[in-house]
Amino acid sequence: MATVSPGLVRVTIHAGRNRQVRRMCAAVGHDVLDLVRVAIGDLTLGALTSGEWRRLGPEELALLGHPPRGRQKKTATGRVR
């Protein structure tokens, strides 16, 4: 946990559980008013603002471990694997 400014900290975790950051902060006496995820692995939020979205490109999907679009295999029941 690193202090960015008074009342603002940056936390980096590598694997998280539900409400883990809130519990970690509570354990050291900090209330959490807002959480902002800025990255998942090597994929960063970039210049997107709150409520904004865009489709991910093939390279970004690969960062998340997804197969390239159009190359997904379907099972006999129609599920994508």
N, CA, C and O atoms as CSV, one atom per row, in Angstrom:
chain,resi,resn,atom,element,x,y,z
A,1,MET,N,N,0.852,-1.163,0.000
A,1,MET,CA,C,0.000,0.000,0.000
A,1,MET,C,C,0.900,1.229,0.000
A,1,MET,O,O,1.769,1.360,0.862
A,2,ALA,N,N,0.702,2.119,-0.945
A,2,ALA,CA,C,1.505,3.337,-1.032
A,2,ALA,C,C,0.583,4.554,-0.990
A,2,ALA,O,O,-0.437,4.588,-1.678
A,3,THR,N,N,0.941,5.545,-0.188
A,3,THR,CA,C,0.158,6.771,-0.101
A,3,THR,C,C,0.442,7.632,-1.324
A,3,THR,O,O,1.593,7.977,-1.592
A,4,VAL,N,N,-0.611,7.980,-2.069
A,4,VAL,CA,C,-0.491,8.825,-3.258
A,4,VAL,C,C,-0.650,10.286,-2.868
A,4,VAL,O,O,0.115,11.140,-3.315
A,5,SER,N,N,-1.627,10.568,-2.048
A,5,SER,CA,C,-1.876,11.901,-1.507
A,5,SER,C,C,-2.686,11.700,-0.226
A,5,SER,O,O,-3.150,10.589,0.031
A,6,PRO,N,N,-2.865,12.741,0.579
A,6,PRO,CA,C,-3.650,12.556,1.801
A,6,PRO,C,C,-5.038,11.979,1.482
A,6,PRO,O,O,-5.806,12.562,0.717
A,7,GLY,N,N,-5.330,10.851,2.072
A,7,GLY,CA,C,-6.623,10.217,1.860
A,7,GLY,C,C,-6.693,9.329,0.637
A,7,GLY,O,O,-7.754,8.771,0.357
A,8,LEU,N,N,-5.606,9.173,-0.104
A,8,LEU,CA,C,-5.610,8.360,-1.323
A,8,LEU,C,C,-4.423,7.416,-1.308
A,8,LEU,O,O,-3.283,7.854,-1.150
A,9,VAL,N,N,-4.678,6.123,-1.472
A,9,VAL,CA,C,-3.599,5.139,-1.514
A,9,VAL,C,C,-3.708,4.299,-2.778
A,9,VAL,O,O,-4.794,4.135,-3.334
A,10,ARG,N,N,-2.583,3.772,-3.223
A,10,ARG,CA,C,-2.541,2.864,-4.371
A,10,ARG,C,C,-2.195,1.486,-3.836
A,10,ARG,O,O,-1.209,1.318,-3.119
A,11,VAL,N,N,-3.016,0.497,-4.192
A,11,VAL,CA,C,-2.836,-0.878,-3.733
A,11,VAL,C,C,-2.680,-1.764,-4.956
A,11,VAL,O,O,-3.461,-1.663,-5.901
A,12,THR,N,N,-1.679,-2.629,-4.944
A,12,THR,CA,C,-1.489,-3.601,-6.008
A,12,THR,C,C,-1.611,-4.992,-5.416
A,12,THR,O,O,-0.887,-5.341,-4.484
A,13,ILE,N,N,-2.529,-5.788,-5.954
A,13,ILE,CA,C,-2.654,-7.184,-5.531
A,13,ILE,C,C,-2.566,-8.049,-6.786
A,13,ILE,O,O,-2.934,-7.613,-7.877
A,14,HIS,N,N,-2.085,-9.256,-6.625
A,14,HIS,CA,C,-1.880,-10.142,-7.769
A,14,HIS,C,C,-3.011,-11.149,-7.933
A,14,HIS,O,O,-3.230,-11.655,-9.034
A,15,ALA,N,N,-3.716,-11.441,-6.879
A,15,ALA,CA,C,-4.889,-12.301,-6.937
A,15,ALA,C,C,-5.809,-11.830,-5.825
A,15,ALA,O,O,-5.371,-11.673,-4.685
A,16,GLY,N,N,-7.052,-11.607,-6.133
A,16,GLY,CA,C,-7.938,-11.043,-5.130
A,16,GLY,C,C,-9.156,-11.888,-4.848
A,16,GLY,O,O,-9.587,-12.701,-5.666
A,17,ARG,N,N,-9.679,-11.678,-3.705
A,17,ARG,CA,C,-10.931,-12.295,-3.290
A,17,ARG,C,C,-11.960,-11.178,-3.127
A,17,ARG,O,O,-11.607,-10.000,-3.089
A,18,ASN,N,N,-13.203,-11.550,-3.035
A,18,ASN,CA,C,-14.289,-10.596,-2.880
A,18,ASN,C,C,-14.031,-9.683,-1.681
A,18,ASN,O,O,-13.847,-10.163,-0.562
A,19,ARG,N,N,-14.017,-8.383,-1.912
A,19,ARG,CA,C,-13.869,-7.352,-0.887
A,19,ARG,C,C,-12.512,-7.382,-0.190
A,19,ARG,O,O,-12.386,-6.843,0.910
A,20,GLN,N,N,-11.500,-7.991,-0.788
A,20,GLN,CA,C,-10.190,-8.120,-0.156
A,20,GLN,C,C,-9.567,-6.766,0.157
A,20,GLN,O,O,-9.040,-6.581,1.254
A,21,VAL,N,N,-9.610,-5.817,-0.770
A,21,VAL,CA,C,-8.988,-4.516,-0.541
A,21,VAL,C,C,-9.699,-3.791,0.602
A,21,VAL,O,O,-9.044,-3.179,1.445
A,22,ARG,N,N,-11.010,-3.852,0.637
A,22,ARG,CA,C,-11.753,-3.216,1.727
A,22,ARG,C,C,-11.361,-3.816,3.081
A,22,ARG,O,O,-11.184,-3.093,4.061
A,23,ARG,N,N,-11.227,-5.147,3.123
A,23,ARG,CA,C,-10.845,-5.810,4.378
A,23,ARG,C,C,-9.420,-5.457,4.787
A,23,ARG,O,O,-9.146,-5.255,5.969
A,24,MET,N,N,-8.501,-5.381,3.804
A,24,MET,CA,C,-7.119,-5.017,4.114
A,24,MET,C,C,-7.054,-3.613,4.704
A,24,MET,O,O,-6.343,-3.380,5.682
A,25,CYS,N,N,-7.783,-2.691,4.122
A,25,CYS,CA,C,-7.780,-1.314,4.620
A,25,CYS,C,C,-8.419,-1.229,5.995
A,25,CYS,O,O,-7.923,-0.510,6.863
A,26,ALA,N,N,-9.504,-1.946,6.205
A,26,ALA,CA,C,-10.163,-1.941,7.508
A,26,ALA,C,C,-9.231,-2.486,8.593
A,26,ALA,O,O,-9.271,-2.027,9.735
A,27,ALA,N,N,-8.402,-3.454,8.240
A,27,ALA,CA,C,-7.484,-4.053,9.211
A,27,ALA,C,C,-6.456,-3.058,9.737
A,27,ALA,O,O,-5.930,-3.235,10.836
A,28,VAL,N,N,-6.165,-2.012,8.960
A,28,VAL,CA,C,-5.202,-0.992,9.413
A,28,VAL,C,C,-5.893,0.332,9.742
A,28,VAL,O,O,-5.237,1.364,9.883
A,29,GLY,N,N,-7.226,0.292,9.864
A,29,GLY,CA,C,-7.959,1.458,10.323
A,29,GLY,C,C,-8.354,2.469,9.258
A,29,GLY,O,O,-8.654,3.618,9.584
A,30,HIS,N,N,-8.362,2.068,7.993
A,30,HIS,CA,C,-8.760,2.985,6.923
A,30,HIS,C,C,-10.150,2.633,6.403
A,30,HIS,O,O,-10.439,1.465,6.140
A,31,ASP,N,N,-11.010,3.639,6.254
A,31,ASP,CA,C,-12.310,3.445,5.614
A,31,ASP,C,C,-12.123,3.568,4.107
A,31,ASP,O,O,-11.357,4.413,3.643
A,32,VAL,N,N,-12.816,2.734,3.344
A,32,VAL,CA,C,-12.752,2.806,1.883
A,32,VAL,C,C,-14.051,3.427,1.386
A,32,VAL,O,O,-15.129,2.866,1.580
A,33,LEU,N,N,-13.945,4.580,0.748
A,33,LEU,CA,C,-15.118,5.255,0.204
A,33,LEU,C,C,-15.337,4.908,-1.266
A,33,LEU,O,O,-16.473,4.879,-1.739
A,34,ASP,N,N,-14.241,4.645,-1.988
A,34,ASP,CA,C,-14.339,4.378,-3.420
A,34,ASP,C,C,-13.151,3.531,-3.852
A,34,ASP,O,O,-12.034,3.726,-3.373
A,35,LEU,N,N,-13.395,2.588,-4.761
A,35,LEU,CA,C,-12.323,1.787,-5.349
A,35,LEU,C,C,-12.340,1.997,-6.851
A,35,LEU,O,O,-13.408,2.057,-7.460
A,36,VAL,N,N,-11.171,2.109,-7.449
A,36,VAL,CA,C,-11.057,2.254,-8.899
A,36,VAL,C,C,-10.042,1.238,-9.390
A,36,VAL,O,O,-8.878,1.274,-8.992
A,37,ARG,N,N,-10.485,0.325,-10.261
A,37,ARG,CA,C,-9.557,-0.636,-10.864
A,37,ARG,C,C,-8.945,0.035,-12.088
A,37,ARG,O,O,-9.667,0.489,-12.976
A,38,VAL,N,N,-7.627,0.097,-12.136
A,38,VAL,CA,C,-6.958,0.758,-13.256
A,38,VAL,C,C,-6.280,-0.230,-14.191
A,38,VAL,O,O,-5.851,0.147,-15.281
A,39,ALA,N,N,-6.176,-1.498,-13.779
A,39,ALA,CA,C,-5.532,-2.505,-14.623
A,39,ALA,C,C,-5.956,-3.898,-14.195
A,39,ALA,O,O,-6.293,-4.143,-13.036
A,40,ILE,N,N,-5.929,-4.799,-15.163
A,40,ILE,CA,C,-6.072,-6.234,-14.915
A,40,ILE,C,C,-4.890,-6.865,-15.623
A,40,ILE,O,O,-4.852,-6.907,-16.853
A,41,GLY,N,N,-3.922,-7.357,-14.856
A,41,GLY,CA,C,-2.692,-7.864,-15.457
A,41,GLY,C,C,-1.985,-6.741,-16.199
A,41,GLY,O,O,-1.778,-5.660,-15.646
A,42,ASP,N,N,-1.614,-6.994,-17.450
A,42,ASP,CA,C,-0.933,-5.983,-18.264
A,42,ASP,C,C,-1.905,-5.082,-19.024
A,42,ASP,O,O,-1.475,-4.165,-19.724
A,43,LEU,N,N,-3.193,-5.327,-18.896
A,43,LEU,CA,C,-4.214,-4.521,-19.573
A,43,LEU,C,C,-4.601,-3.355,-18.670
A,43,LEU,O,O,-5.099,-3.559,-17.563
A,44,THR,N,N,-4.367,-2.124,-19.148
A,44,THR,CA,C,-4.658,-0.941,-18.325
A,44,THR,C,C,-5.887,-0.201,-18.831
A,44,THR,O,O,-6.298,-0.356,-19.982
A,45,LEU,N,N,-6.458,0.596,-17.960
A,45,LEU,CA,C,-7.646,1.376,-18.268
A,45,LEU,C,C,-7.370,2.444,-19.316
A,45,LEU,O,O,-8.229,2.733,-20.149
A,46,GLY,N,N,-6.191,3.026,-19.280
A,46,GLY,CA,C,-5.836,4.061,-20.253
A,46,GLY,C,C,-6.630,5.335,-20.029
A,46,GLY,O,O,-6.811,5.764,-18.889
A,47,ALA,N,N,-7.109,5.946,-21.114
A,47,ALA,CA,C,-7.771,7.247,-21.039
A,47,ALA,C,C,-9.288,7.141,-20.873
A,47,ALA,O,O,-9.969,8.165,-20.923
A,48,LEU,N,N,-9.838,5.951,-20.680
A,48,LEU,CA,C,-11.288,5.826,-20.516
A,48,LEU,C,C,-11.742,6.503,-19.232
A,48,LEU,O,O,-11.083,6.404,-18.197
A,49,THR,N,N,-12.861,7.184,-19.309
A,49,THR,CA,C,-13.426,7.833,-18.131
A,49,THR,C,C,-14.557,6.978,-17.576
A,49,THR,O,O,-14.959,5.995,-18.199
A,50,SER,N,N,-15.058,7.340,-16.437
A,50,SER,CA,C,-16.132,6.598,-15.793
A,50,SER,C,C,-17.341,6.478,-16.722
A,50,SER,O,O,-17.822,7.477,-17.257
A,51,GLY,N,N,-17.825,5.258,-16.910
A,51,GLY,CA,C,-18.984,5.007,-17.762
A,51,GLY,C,C,-18.656,4.797,-19.231
A,51,GLY,O,O,-19.521,4.379,-20.001
A,52,GLU,N,N,-17.435,5.077,-19.631
A,52,GLU,CA,C,-17.027,4.924,-21.023
A,52,GLU,C,C,-16.549,3.483,-21.254
A,52,GLU,O,O,-16.041,2.843,-20.333
A,53,TRP,N,N,-16.710,2.977,-22.477
A,53,TRP,CA,C,-16.235,1.633,-22.799
A,53,TRP,C,C,-15.785,1.573,-24.250
A,53,TRP,O,O,-16.091,2.459,-25.047
A,54,ARG,N,N,-15.058,0.521,-24.579
A,54,ARG,CA,C,-14.662,0.254,-25.952
A,54,ARG,C,C,-14.380,-1.241,-26.081
A,54,ARG,O,O,-14.141,-1.929,-25.089
A,55,ARG,N,N,-14.411,-1.724,-27.310
A,55,ARG,CA,C,-14.098,-3.135,-27.541
A,55,ARG,C,C,-12.591,-3.350,-27.445
A,55,ARG,O,O,-11.804,-2.476,-27.808
A,56,LEU,N,N,-12.203,-4.519,-26.952
A,56,LEU,CA,C,-10.788,-4.854,-26.860
A,56,LEU,C,C,-10.302,-5.417,-28.184
A,56,LEU,O,O,-11.030,-6.127,-28.877
A,57,GLY,N,N,-9.067,-5.091,-28.524
A,57,GLY,CA,C,-8.444,-5.629,-29.724
A,57,GLY,C,C,-7.886,-7.022,-29.457
A,57,GLY,O,O,-7.853,-7.464,-28.308
A,58,PRO,N,N,-7.449,-7.717,-30.504
A,58,PRO,CA,C,-6.917,-9.076,-30.343
A,58,PRO,C,C,-5.744,-9.164,-29.363
A,58,PRO,O,O,-5.652,-10.115,-28.586
A,59,GLU,N,N,-4.855,-8.178,-29.398
A,59,GLU,CA,C,-3.707,-8.199,-28.490
A,59,GLU,C,C,-4.150,-8.050,-27.041
A,59,GLU,O,O,-3.605,-8.697,-26.146
A,60,GLU,N,N,-5.143,-7.194,-26.815
A,60,GLU,CA,C,-5.645,-6.989,-25.451
A,60,GLU,C,C,-6.375,-8.227,-24.953
A,60,GLU,O,O,-6.236,-8.599,-23.788
A,61,LEU,N,N,-7.156,-8.872,-25.825
A,61,LEU,CA,C,-7.826,-10.110,-25.429
A,61,LEU,C,C,-6.805,-11.185,-25.070
A,61,LEU,O,O,-7.014,-11.959,-24.136
A,62,ALA,N,N,-5.705,-11.228,-25.811
A,62,ALA,CA,C,-4.649,-12.196,-25.519
A,62,ALA,C,C,-4.045,-11.941,-24.134
A,62,ALA,O,O,-3.677,-12.888,-23.438
A,63,LEU,N,N,-3.941,-10.670,-23.729
A,63,LEU,CA,C,-3.430,-10.346,-22.395
A,63,LEU,C,C,-4.310,-10.941,-21.305
A,63,LEU,O,O,-3.838,-11.259,-20.213
A,64,LEU,N,N,-5.598,-11.087,-21.617
A,64,LEU,CA,C,-6.540,-11.649,-20.645
A,64,LEU,C,C,-6.672,-13.163,-20.777
A,64,LEU,O,O,-7.414,-13.795,-20.025
A,65,GLY,N,N,-5.946,-13.745,-21.741
A,65,GLY,CA,C,-5.986,-15.191,-21.916
A,65,GLY,C,C,-7.120,-15.686,-22.786
A,65,GLY,O,O,-7.422,-16.879,-22.780
A,66,HIS,N,N,-7.762,-14.794,-23.541
A,66,HIS,CA,C,-8.851,-15.195,-24.420
A,66,HIS,C,C,-8.298,-15.590,-25.780
A,66,HIS,O,O,-7.342,-14.976,-26.256
A,67,PRO,N,N,-8.885,-16.611,-26.421
A,67,PRO,CA,C,-8.436,-16.964,-27.772
A,67,PRO,C,C,-8.854,-15.886,-28.764
A,67,PRO,O,O,-9.812,-15.157,-28.505
A,68,PRO,N,N,-8.160,-15.767,-29.889
A,68,PRO,CA,C,-8.554,-14.784,-30.903
A,68,PRO,C,C,-9.977,-15.036,-31.386
A,68,PRO,O,O,-10.413,-16.184,-31.477
A,69,ARG,N,N,-10.695,-13.971,-31.694
A,69,ARG,CA,C,-12.066,-14.117,-32.207
A,69,ARG,C,C,-12.044,-14.860,-33.520
A,69,ARG,O,O,-11.117,-14.706,-34.316
A,70,GLY,N,N,-13.074,-15.675,-33.750
A,70,GLY,CA,C,-13.180,-16.415,-34.994
A,70,GLY,C,C,-12.465,-17.752,-34.936
A,70,GLY,O,O,-12.629,-18.570,-35.841
A,71,ARG,N,N,-11.687,-17.995,-33.911
A,71,ARG,CA,C,-10.974,-19.258,-33.789
A,71,ARG,C,C,-11.468,-20.077,-32.607
A,71,ARG,O,O,-10.840,-21.064,-32.225
A,72,GLN,N,N,-12.577,-19.676,-32.036
A,72,GLN,CA,C,-13.114,-20.409,-30.905
A,72,GLN,C,C,-13.750,-21.694,-31.394
A,72,GLN,O,O,-14.384,-21.724,-32.449
A,73,LYS,N,N,-13.577,-22.755,-30.622
A,73,LYS,CA,C,-14.156,-24.036,-30.970
A,73,LYS,C,C,-15.438,-24.238,-30.196
A,73,LYS,O,O,-15.517,-23.921,-29.009
A,74,LYS,N,N,-16.440,-24.763,-30.869
A,74,LYS,CA,C,-17.702,-25.054,-30.208
A,74,LYS,C,C,-17.801,-26.560,-29.976
A,74,LYS,O,O,-17.385,-27.367,-30.807
A,75,THR,N,N,-18.364,-26.910,-28.823
A,75,THR,CA,C,-18.583,-28.317,-28.518
A,75,THR,C,C,-19.850,-28.783,-29.219
A,75,THR,O,O,-20.536,-27.986,-29.858
A,76,ALA,N,N,-20.163,-30.059,-29.103
A,76,ALA,CA,C,-21.355,-30.619,-29.736
A,76,ALA,C,C,-22.635,-29.968,-29.221
A,76,ALA,O,O,-23.645,-29.934,-29.924
A,77,THR,N,N,-22.591,-29.445,-27.979
A,77,THR,CA,C,-23.781,-28.800,-27.406
A,77,THR,C,C,-23.841,-27.318,-27.742
A,77,THR,O,O,-24.768,-26.627,-27.317
A,78,GLY,N,N,-22.862,-26.813,-28.504
A,78,GLY,CA,C,-22.870,-25.423,-28.903
A,78,GLY,C,C,-22.113,-24.490,-27.989
A,78,GLY,O,O,-22.069,-23.284,-28.231
A,79,ARG,N,N,-21.515,-25.032,-26.939
A,79,ARG,CA,C,-20.734,-24.190,-26.020
A,79,ARG,C,C,-19.390,-23.836,-26.626
A,79,ARG,O,O,-18.797,-24.625,-27.361
A,80,VAL,N,N,-18.921,-22.649,-26.311
A,80,VAL,CA,C,-17.606,-22.218,-26.781
A,80,VAL,C,C,-16.582,-22.627,-25.745
A,80,VAL,O,O,-16.765,-22.417,-24.546
A,81,ARG,N,N,-15.478,-23.227,-26.237
A,81,ARG,CA,C,-14.410,-23.572,-25.279
A,81,ARG,C,C,-13.131,-22.969,-25.707
A,81,ARG,O,O,-12.112,-23.141,-25.038
